[in-house]
Amino acid sequence: MTNRRVEFSQTVEPALDGLYATALRLTGSAADAGDLVQDALLLAYQGWDRFEAGTNVRAWLHRIQFNAFVSGYRRKKRERRALDVDADPSKAELFVSEYDTRSSEEDGGVVVQGLGRTVQGALDELSPEFRAVVVMADIAELSYREIADTLGCPIGTVMSRLHRARRMLAKKLAPKLGREVPAELQEAA
């Protein structure tokens, strides 16, 4: 291995578990999470010469990964618009095979690292901006500063998004837990 590869490997290795956990929460699928981490590491390696030694490599990697996730999300959204499968269900097999469907149902039906189906489902219903802050703060346990650096926004925006996302989750989960939605959450976004 070249010196660059060795340096890159040694620097990013401690952050890999956290990257994977965050990717798993963002994507909701082990296979997609592995792909997202791989994409992020490839992008990080390509931009390794721009990384400033001594800065927070964890936040840098999470930012790359989040940007890759958002880019992929937007690409998938454009692809769905290009071919509306609901309008012509016969075209669905062009995008999802029977094997993929079974695999997706199996991935979605298991409890992954402590989150049950109900919580994961509510998390998946959030928009990427809100899901990302919940995943980074509550699951990856990044600080507000690290999240702000990752997302490229002020700490106040992180705090606001996190507050709103938690309220949205509470609103979604209350009925599923057999509880009434508190009055202060009934008007929440």
Stockholm file with secondary structure:
# STOCKHOLM 1.0

chainA/1-189         MTNRRVEFSQTVEPALDGLYATALRLTGSAADAGDLVQDALLLAYQGWDRFEAGTNVRAWLHRIQFNAFVSGYRRKKRERRALDVDADPSKAELFVSEYDTRSSEEDGGVVVQGLGRTVQGALDELSPEFRAVVVMADIAELSYREIADTLGCPIGTVMSRLHRARRMLAKKLAPKLGREVPAELQEAA
#=GR chainA/1-189 SS CCHHHHHHHHHHGGGHHHHHHHHHHHHSSHHHHHHHHHHHHHHHHHTGGGSCTTSCHHHHHHHHHHHHHHHHHHHHHHHHHHSCTTTCGGGGGGTCCHHHHHHHHHHHTSCBTTBCHHHHHHHHHSCHHHHHHHIIIIISCCCHHHHHHHHTSCHHHHHHHHHHHHHHHHHHHHHHTTCCCCHHHHTCC
#=GC SS_cons         CCHHHHHHHHHHGGGHHHHHHHHHHHHSSHHHHHHHHHHHHHHHHHTGGGSCTTSCHHHHHHHHHHHHHHHHHHHHHHHHHHSCTTTCGGGGGGTCCHHHHHHHHHHHTSCBTTBCHHHHHHHHHSCHHHHHHHIIIIISCCCHHHHHHHHTSCHHHHHHHHHHHHHHHHHHHHHHTTCCCCHHHHTCC
//
